[in-house]
Amino acid sequence: MRVNDSISFPENQGISSQVGGVDSPKVKGQSESHGFTQDETDLSADLQKVQGLKAQLANLPDVRFERVHELQKAVSSGTYEVGAGNIADAMLTDLAGQQRGS
């Protein structure tokens, strides 16, 4: 049996030999050479902000020694007081399995 390549089927009419097989309509803003517009973004301002914040963070101490010293002094002198509400909140947070944020 021989297949004739010149037979045309109705469902194939309008199909071209271009990429994807179909001529697509031009969209406003499309480049004639590539069919797509180029997206551009400028990240330099954001990058500078992030780098500045990282530098500030690097200069912060891991431990607030002034606060630790104040608390040690208050505990030693017996003047450190914790409110019942704070204790209850901490207990509930611990029971719920959540980490305390402060």
Secondary structure, DSSP 8 states (H G I E B T S, - for coil): ----TT---GGGTT--SSGGGS-----TT--TTTSS-------HHHHHHHHHHHHHHHHS-SS-HHHHHHHHHHHHHT-----HHHHHHHHHHHHHT-----
